[in-house]
């Protein structure tokens, strides 16, 4: 910790114990927490902050330091860091833009604060995923993929996706330069390829050569005069090249080479073949000696004839497949120029899952191996058997033959068809789903569908032209499937040719820099193609943090929301070092955090509390960690000092060996065919270092498998051999980090279902019965009881064009959401609006006699 400068310059005013100072100020009616002599040059000065539950606090936050804001949940940490500091920073930035530009930007509401001075440009790194695009990956978020696409386009080696032959684009001038690089005196034959591995006698080709004015041709590797060409076997493949010129490389031959190459390119649609005699290289002399050509060629040293094919367009010389010029967009799965046409760049498709359609390989078609067809009318069964008959007959199979005895090719045809009469089982099921008229039939078929890796691109998301380009022996999708640690090793060992080094070196440097940042923040285990919407809140925040470190910005205020979430304590120090790097670049780093290690290494610690909601919003203590630790009024300080601690249970619930769920052979992602027992009626914790496979085991395998076993609809679970014990539970509830609420109208009471019960209570009152009000009368989401002027929102939105939208209290209902008739109904002296205005603590006491509400 860097304590000496802060101890002298930023000590709390008037007291060495910040907590005492804050308590005294709070009793005077305003919480004051200021740095003595602070100015906007060395501190962010906040005066009169009242956002949400903040109690008119005054605060000076030291600049260019690592500042941690802590306190109990709901105490006001986020209100200070995000809704006050970040919101004001964004507002100041947007106000610096033109009026025209401001109308296109989403502007945050101005925070309720008297004064903020010394605030730098702010950047927020929170845990909210926002509108994450399913195409977004770790590589795209960190801009690694942008550099990789450019690197592949400029330095990648294109090959034909059909035959694997190299594909190069070279202008006639470049071909000429390659020829002039040959040693002087090299014998060279320039040819125009006309036939490449095609059957036939090709009499018309020789006639074409004569008309062009050429007198020689190379046929199947042998040069002939056109009058002596042997008759070709029409049943064999042949190669025919027209001999355009025969030259010896020497000075002053440039114009002749230019004319000959252009002529060859003209007649062969962009191809030119060069045959030259190599008698200078040691390899050629060794090959000549091995082949018995030790005497050389016409008195020259021994050598061999070399055959080189050049292509001026992007095309395969053998398959005649044309390729567009390689561009960065060729490798973009967000562009129609690069995305796989079948999955549209997603890498997966929603279709019938073969594993769900054929779950039991020991069964036969006759005994119900096809799961979706186990039920159906006699007419449907007869029709299905008739549809399968051509397949069984063509493959000489019986309906009673178990699927396990099918050959792999037969199983493939059963699922995907033979391209002739039999459409394939999956196509037939798709047709059934498309033509189903009964809703229960559609739902039944939908249970056999899942997210399947695209068969066309194999999950790479890209067109086959992009997948055939190699860099260091790997295609772009193979590079992005590497983890960050593996990718660092790959790019560190990547070697580029002398001609590509000036182009590729800067790009590789940028990629390596970003990989190093990701490694530094402790997400080495993430693959570059990991989808952003599958990252945990902590992982997502650390990836964003790495991007910020790599940006190299100076003089910025970064606001982070608990970046240690999801991080194993083993990797905490790496996160702290990353935050330090960000701070030492000349930035202010403000972190909302509960983690003890980060609090202890902070330059300045601010404790907000003492409680949550209306009991919080005050500065309880601030200063160096040791100052907060010494404060007796700080709950955080009491735990940091050891005066308070969480007691370890003296007695634990005993786990029953007979009541458990057993998951065997789990091989999801990086899991190594493990077997796990989950005891029931216990609090069971799954832990391990980041990336060890916790989420793969619990979320992607156990939860999905249980939901499906209990008859629910869930994505396909990860690979596992068996699940036992599921019959001992009735229901599974998944609680993840997804935001709660489906609409802006959602609130805690509606989300947990308590508001439904409360509306029933009001509907049962005497006044409600007299007026004929039902429970829906007390809902602000439907017409009848709500205020129609504000549509039950309680506020009116006023568009301010280039200013933030203004929300004012509804003039009709005064913010109560309901109309006058509905508010006339009271229960225990409270209207339905009064109930919604209660805190959870107040409502708990108010509804103490209603178990179904009190327990929620």
Secondary structure, DSSP 8 states (H G I E B T S, - for coil): ---HHHHHHS-BTT-S-HHHHHHHHHHTTS-EE-BTT--TTTEEEEEEE-STT--SEEEEEETTSEEEEEESTTSSHHHHIIIIIIHHHHHHHHHTS-HHHHTTS------SEEEEES--EEEEE-S---S--TT-BHHHHTTHHHHHHHHHHHH-EEE-TTT--EE----HHHHHHHHHTS-TT-EEEEEEEEEEEEES--HHHHHHHHHTT--EEEETTEEEEGGG-----TTSEEEEEEEEEEEE--TT-HHHHHHHHHHHHHHTTSEEEEEEEE-SSHHHHHHHHHTT-TT-STTS---EEEEEEEESSSB-TTT--B-----GGGG-TTSTTTB-TTTTTSSEEEEE-HHHHT--TTSBTTTT-SGGGSS--HHHHHHHHHHHHHHHHHTT--TTSBGGGS-HHHHHHHHH--SSS---HHHHHHHHHHH--SHHHHHHHHTTEEEEE-TTTTT--B-HHHHTEEBTTB-HHHHHTSBHHHHHHHHHH----HHHHHHHHHHHHHHHHHHHHHHHTT-TTSBTT-BGGGS-HHHHHHHHHHHHHHHT--SEEEEEE-TTTT--GGGHHHHHHHHHHHHHTT-EEEEE---HHHHHT-SEEEEEESSSGGG--EEEEEESHHHHHH-TT-HHHHHHHTSS-----SS-----SSSEEEEEEE-STT--SEEEEEESSS------STTSSHHHHIIIIIIHHHHHHTT---------SEEE-GGG-S------SS---SSTT--HHHHHTHHHHHHHHHHTSHHHHHHT--GGGG-TTSTTTB-TTTTTSSEEEE--TTS--EEEE-TTTTT--B-HHHHT--BTTB-HHHHHTS-HHHHHHHTTT-HHHHT-
